[in-house]
Amino acid sequence: MAKYSLFLGCIAPLRYPGIETATVEVAKALDIDMDILDKTSCCPAPGVFRSFDQDTWLAIGARNLSLAEEKGTEIVTICNGCFGSLWEVADKIEHDEKKKEYANSILKEIGREYKGGVKVRQFAELLYTDVGLDAISAKVTNKLDHIKAAVHYGCHYFKPDIVKKIDNRERPNTLDELVEVTGATSVDYRNKNACCGAGGGVRARAKEVAQAMTDQKLEAMKQSGANCIVDICPFCHLQFDQGQGGLGTSFPVIHLSQLYVMAFGLDEGKNGFDAHAVPVKF
C-alpha cells in the first residue's frame, strides 16, 4: 500500500475536529501509512475560488499538491470539496502544459515548484479500493445493526465520473457497501444523489435556497425510515447537522470515519460528537 498525506481542509479541523481525529484513529487501526500534511492552505474551495478566479484557484491548489510531492506521497482528503479541487487542479496540470507553467510561475515566487503526478484520493475511495471490504470487516467488533443510514455521497465524490471512474454516478454503491460492512443498513431514499444544498457557493450566497434543497433531502430521508445520516464530507455534514429543525427532524449526522470508530470499538471520545448540533444518540 502507498504512503499517504492527509489533507485536512478547513471545515473538519475548525467545525468538526472529531472527523479529523476519527480518521487518524481509523487509519491506525487499518495499518494505513498516513500522516497529516502540514503547512497547507484552503484547497481552495471549488464553489468560491474557482467560480471567480481560476488562476488563483490553480496556483493555490498546485501549492498544496507540491507539499505532498515533496514528501513523495499520495494526498488524501476527508472532504469532497477538497477532493474535487485538488483532483481537478492535478488533472489540469497533468494535461495542460500552459497551466502547469502558469502555476509554477506563481509558485516560483515562494521558492516552490509542482512537477506533477501526485495522486489525489478521497478517504472513502481509498478504504474501498486500497484496504477493501474484507479487511474492514475483520476490524468490526461492534456490529451496528441498530443503525439505518441514509447515505449521502455528495457531488464532488464521483463527478466527473467519466474521468474519475470511482463509481456509477446514477447508481453508486461504494459508500453503501462501506456502511453495510459495519452491520448497519443503508436505506434507499428519493433523490439520494442530489446535492445537500451547501455546495457551489449556494450556502454562502443564498442560504434560503440551500436550506430548501436540504429540506427536500431531509423529507425524503424521513420517509425512508432512516435513523441517521452518514456522509463523507464535512461541508455536507455541516449543512445537514445545522440545517435541521424546520421539518422537525433530528437525524444524527455521522462521517464515515466516525462510524468506523464506533464499529471498530475504538475510543468514541475521538469522534467529537459534542461539536454536533444534533446529538448522536440511538
C-alpha positions in Angstrom: 0.0 0.0 0.0 1.2 3.5 -0.8 2.1 6.2 1.7 -0.4 8.9 2.2 -0.6 12.6 3.3 -3.9 13.6 5.0 -5.1 16.9 3.7 -7.4 18.3 6.5 -9.1 21.2 4.7 -10.9 23.9 6.6 -14.3 22.6 7.8 -13.2 19.5 9.6 -10.5 21.0 11.9 -12.4 24.2 12.5 -16.0 23.0 12.9 -15.9 19.2 13.4 -12.5 18.2 14.7 -13.8 14.8 15.6 -13.8 13.9 11.9 -10.1 14.6 11.8 -9.3 12.6 15.0 -11.6 9.7 13.9 -9.9 9.5 10.5 -6.5 9.3 12.2 -7.7 6.5 14.5 -9.3 4.5 11.8 -6.1 4.8 9.6 -4.1 3.4 12.5 -6.5 0.6 13.1 -6.3 -0.4 9.4 -2.5 0.0 9.2 -2.7 2.8 6.7 0.6 4.6 6.5 -0.8 8.2 6.7 0.5 11.4 8.2 -1.2 14.8 8.5 0.1 17.2 5.8 1.5 20.3 7.4 1.5 23.9 6.1 -1.5 23.5 3.8 -3.9 26.3 3.0 -7.6 26.1 1.8 -7.8 23.5 -1.0 -9.1 26.2 -2.4 -12.9 25.7 -2.3 -14.3 24.9 -5.8 -17.6 26.8 -5.4 -16.0 30.0 -4.3 -12.4 30.4 -5.7 -12.8 28.5 -8.9 -16.0 30.3 -9.8 -14.4 33.7 -9.6 -10.7 33.3 -10.2 -9.5 30.1 -11.9 -5.8 31.3 -11.9 -5.7 31.8 -8.2 -7.6 28.5 -7.6 -5.0 26.7 -9.8 -1.9 28.3 -8.1 -3.2 27.6 -4.5 -4.1 24.0 -5.4 -0.7 23.4 -7.0 1.0 24.7 -3.9 -0.9 22.2 -1.7 -0.1 19.4 -4.2 3.6 20.4 -4.1 3.7 19.7 -0.3 2.6 16.1 -0.9 5.0 15.8 -3.8 7.9 16.9 -1.6 7.0 14.0 0.8 6.7 11.5 -2.0 3.1 10.5 -1.0 -0.4 10.5 -2.4 -2.7 13.1 -1.0 -5.9 12.0 0.8 -8.9 14.2 1.6 -11.8 13.7 4.0 -13.9 16.3 2.2 -15.5 16.1 -1.2 -14.8 19.8 -2.0 -11.1 19.4 -1.3 -11.1 16.2 -3.3 -12.8 17.9 -6.2 -10.5 20.9 -6.2 -7.2 19.1 -5.7 -8.2 16.3 -8.2 -9.1 18.8 -10.9 -6.0 21.0 -10.3 -3.8 17.9 -10.6 -5.6 16.8 -13.8 -5.4 20.2 -15.4 -1.6 20.5 -14.7 -1.1 16.9 -15.9 -2.8 17.6 -19.3 -2.1 21.3 -20.0 1.5 22.4 -20.1 0.5 26.1 -20.2 -1.5 25.7 -16.9 1.5 24.0 -15.4 3.8 26.8 -16.5 1.5 29.4 -15.1 1.1 27.7 -11.7 4.8 27.2 -11.4 5.5 30.9 -12.3 3.5 31.8 -9.2 5.0 29.1 -7.0 8.5 30.2 -8.0 7.9 33.5 -6.1 7.7 31.5 -2.9 10.5 29.1 -3.9 8.3 26.1 -4.7 7.6 24.0 -7.8 5.0 21.4 -8.6 6.4 18.8 -11.1 3.1 16.8 -11.3 2.0 13.3 -10.8 0.6 13.4 -7.2 -2.4 11.1 -6.9 -5.4 12.7 -5.2 -7.6 10.4 -3.2 -10.8 10.6 -1.1 -10.6 8.6 2.1 -13.7 6.6 1.4 -12.4 5.7 -2.1 -9.1 4.7 -0.5 -10.8 2.5 2.0 -12.9 0.8 -0.7 -10.1 0.3 -3.2 -6.8 0.0 -1.3 -8.0 -1.5 2.0 -11.0 -3.5 0.9 -14.2 -4.6 2.5 -12.8 -7.9 3.8 -10.0 -6.1 5.8 -12.5 -3.6 7.1 -15.0 -6.3 8.1 -12.2 -8.1 10.0 -11.8 -5.0 12.3 -15.5 -4.7 13.2 -16.0 -5.8 16.8 -19.2 -3.8 17.4 -21.9 -4.6 14.9 -24.0 -1.5 14.2 -27.2 -3.4 13.3 -29.4 -0.8 15.1 -28.4 1.8 12.5 -30.5 2.5 9.4 -28.4 5.0 7.5 -29.4 7.5 4.8 -26.1 7.5 2.9 -25.1 10.8 1.3 -22.3 10.7 -1.3 -22.1 14.4 -2.1 -21.5 15.9 -5.5 -17.7 16.1 -5.8 -17.0 12.5 -4.8 -17.5 10.7 -8.1 -18.1 13.6 -10.6 -16.9 14.0 -13.3 -17.4 10.2 -13.3 -16.2 9.7 -16.9 -12.7 10.5 -15.8 -12.7 9.7 -12.1 -14.2 6.3 -12.6 -14.8 5.8 -8.9 -18.4 4.7 -9.0 -21.5 4.8 -11.2 -22.9 8.3 -11.0 -26.5 7.2 -11.4 -26.4 4.1 -9.2 -23.4 4.4 -6.9 -22.9 1.6 -4.3 -19.4 2.0 -2.9 -20.4 4.1 0.1 -23.5 1.9 0.8 -21.1 -1.1 1.0 -18.7 0.7 3.2 -21.5 1.4 5.6 -23.1 -2.0 5.5 -19.8 -3.8 6.3 -20.3 -2.5 9.8 -23.6 -4.3 10.2 -25.7 -1.1 9.6 -28.4 -1.0 6.9 -28.2 1.6 4.1 -31.7 2.6 3.3 -32.8 3.8 -0.2 -34.5 7.2 -0.5 -35.7 9.6 -3.1 -33.2 11.9 -4.7 -30.3 10.1 -3.0 -27.7 11.6 -5.3 -29.0 15.2 -5.1 -26.8 18.0 -3.6 -27.1 18.6 0.2 -27.6 22.3 -0.7 -24.3 23.7 0.6 -22.0 23.3 -2.4 -21.3 25.5 -5.3 -21.3 28.6 -3.2 -25.1 28.3 -2.6 -24.9 28.3 1.2 -22.7 31.4 1.1 -24.8 33.3 -1.4 -28.4 32.2 -0.9 -28.9 30.4 2.4 -32.6 30.1 1.9 -32.1 28.2 -1.4 -29.5 26.0 0.3 -32.0 25.3 3.1 -34.8 24.4 0.6 -32.5 21.9 -1.0 -31.6 20.4 2.3 -35.2 20.2 3.4 -36.1 18.2 0.2 -33.4 15.6 1.1 -34.4 15.5 4.8 -38.0 14.9 3.9 -37.0 12.0 1.7 -34.8 10.6 4.4 -37.7 10.9 6.9 -40.0 8.9 4.6 -37.3 6.2 4.2 -37.3 5.2 7.8 -33.6 6.1 8.3 -32.4 6.9 11.8 -29.2 8.7 10.9 -27.3 10.3 8.0 -23.8 9.0 7.0 -21.6 11.3 4.8 -18.0 11.6 3.7 -17.7 15.4 3.6 -17.6 17.9 6.4 -19.3 20.6 4.4 -22.3 18.3 3.7 -22.0 17.3 7.3 -22.3 20.9 8.4 -25.3 21.5 6.2 -27.3 18.5 7.5 -26.2 18.9 11.1 -27.2 22.6 11.3 -30.0 22.6 8.8 -32.5 20.5 10.8 -35.3 21.9 12.8 -37.7 23.3 10.3 -39.1 19.9 9.4 -38.9 18.6 13.0 -36.2 16.0 12.1 -33.3 15.1 14.4 -31.1 12.8 12.4 -27.7 12.3 13.9 -25.1 13.1 11.2 -22.1 10.8 11.2 -19.0 10.9 9.0 -17.9 7.5 7.7 -14.7 7.7 9.8 -16.8 8.4 13.0 -19.0 5.4 12.1 -15.9 3.2 11.8 -14.6 4.4 15.3 -18.0 3.1 16.6 -17.8 -0.2 14.7 -14.2 -0.9 15.4 -14.7 -0.5 19.2 -12.3 2.4 19.3 -12.4 5.3 21.8 -15.7 7.1 20.9 -14.3 10.2 22.6 -12.2 10.6 19.5 -15.4 11.2 17.5 -16.0 14.7 18.9 -19.8 14.3 18.9 -20.1 17.1 21.4 -19.4 19.5 18.5 -22.5 18.3 16.7 -25.7 20.4 16.7 -27.9 17.2 16.7 -26.9 14.8 19.5 -25.6 11.4 18.2 -27.9 9.1 20.2 -29.8 6.0 19.2 
